Amino acid sequence: MTRIRVNLVYDTYGTVYVDLPEGVDPDSISHIDVKWANGEITLDDDTVIPFDAECDDWETDYKYPAEISFEVDDD
């Protein structure tokens, strides 16, 4: 018997608002990272601005995956 592994990917959407400090130009943002609702905005000069990325209004659709793939699982 051959076993396959089915991989399911779901999209989740949320929005948070961040007030940039006075004098910070949005064009100077080089990177934005979020992990476990802790956000960091990195500017071109390597300044890091932390922000709260907690979102209570996540939009999810678990009825249909955004992507489905499979592969043979030989384990």
C-alpha positions, 0 to 999 in steps of 0.5 A: 500500500502506498501512503501519501501526505496531503498538505493543506494551506489556509489563508488568514487575513488581519489588519492592525494600525501602527502610528509611526513616530513623528518624522518617520517617512513610510518610504524608509521602511525596509522590512516588517516582521510579525511573530506571535502578534509581536511586530517590528518595523525596520527602517533603512537606518536599521532602527527598529520600531516594535508594535503590537500586531494583535488582531481580534478580527481575523478573517479566515476561511477554513471551508476551502484551503487556499492550496492543496498538494500531496507527496508520497510518504515513504516513512 
